[in-house]
Amino acid sequence: EHNTEQIYNEIAYPLVESVTEGYNSTIFAYGQTGSGKSFTMQGVVDPSTQKGIIPRAFEHIFESIQCAENAKFLVRASYLEIYNEDIRDLLGADTKQKLE
């Protein structure tokens, strides 16, 4: 019964905050087909309370970078799908291509 804003604030916010402090972090969505993993991670633009974890995390990270002084940042992100033992990079140029 939570919206994605509540899920982000309770679960993802502390992880993303630690990323802004220099730590690595992973958010792993696991479950049956149709259980809401993609919706939770991607969400929808409108209403804004249903924006997913990924867009919220990107906003959080880049807002932190804008506010930082005397620091350099390297931002890398991956969005992988593992389905039937096939791995695909959902941020890659060809999202249908299977990875080794």
C-alpha positions in Angstrom: 0.0 0.0 0.0 3.0 2.3 -0.3 3.6 4.6 -3.2 7.1 4.8 -4.8 7.9 8.0 -3.0 7.4 6.3 0.4 9.4 3.3 -0.8 12.3 5.5 -2.0 12.3 7.5 1.3 12.3 4.4 3.5 14.6 2.1 1.5 16.6 3.7 -1.2 17.3 7.2 0.2 19.8 5.9 2.8 21.6 3.8 0.2 21.8 6.8 -2.3 22.9 9.1 0.5 25.8 6.6 1.2 26.7 6.7 -2.5 27.1 10.5 -2.2 29.6 9.8 0.6 31.7 7.6 -1.7 30.3 4.1 -1.0 29.1 1.6 -3.6 25.4 0.6 -3.5 23.0 -1.8 -5.2 19.3 -1.9 -5.2 18.2 -5.4 -6.2 14.5 -5.9 -7.2 13.6 -9.6 -7.2 10.2 -11.3 -7.6 7.8 -13.1 -9.8 6.7 -11.7 -13.2 4.1 -9.1 -12.7 4.9 -8.4 -9.1 5.8 -4.7 -9.7 9.6 -4.7 -9.9 9.7 -2.6 -13.1 7.1 -0.2 -11.8 8.9 0.3 -8.5 12.2 0.9 -10.3 10.9 3.0 -13.2 7.6 4.3 -12.1 5.6 6.9 -14.1 6.1 10.6 -14.5 2.6 11.7 -13.4 1.7 11.7 -10.6 5.1 12.6 -9.2 4.5 10.4 -6.2 4.7 7.4 -8.5 8.1 8.3 -10.0 10.3 5.2 -9.6 13.5 4.6 -7.6 15.8 5.1 -10.6 14.7 8.6 -11.5 14.5 9.6 -7.8 18.1 8.3 -7.2 19.4 10.1 -10.3 17.8 13.4 -9.1 19.2 12.8 -5.6 22.7 12.1 -6.8 22.9 15.0 -9.2 21.4 17.5 -6.7 24.1 16.4 -4.2 26.8 16.8 -6.9 25.6 20.4 -7.6 25.8 21.3 -4.0 29.2 19.8 -3.4 32.3 22.0 -3.3 35.9 21.1 -3.9 35.0 17.5 -5.0 35.1 15.5 -8.2 32.6 12.8 -9.0 32.5 9.9 -11.4 28.9 8.5 -11.8 28.4 5.1 -13.2 25.1 3.2 -13.3 23.9 -0.1 -14.6 20.4 -1.4 -15.0 20.5 -5.2 -15.6 17.7 -7.7 -16.2 18.3 -11.3 -15.4 15.5 -13.5 -16.8 15.6 -17.2 -17.5 19.4 -17.1 -16.8 19.8 -14.5 -19.6 21.4 -11.1 -18.6 20.5 -7.9 -20.5 21.8 -4.4 -20.0 18.7 -2.2 -20.0 20.7 1.0 -20.4 22.8 -0.4 -23.3 22.4 0.6 -27.0 20.7 -2.8 -27.7 18.5 -3.9 -24.8 17.7 -7.2 -26.5 21.4 -8.2 -26.6 22.3 -10.9 -24.1 25.4 -10.5 -22.1 27.9 -13.2 -21.2 
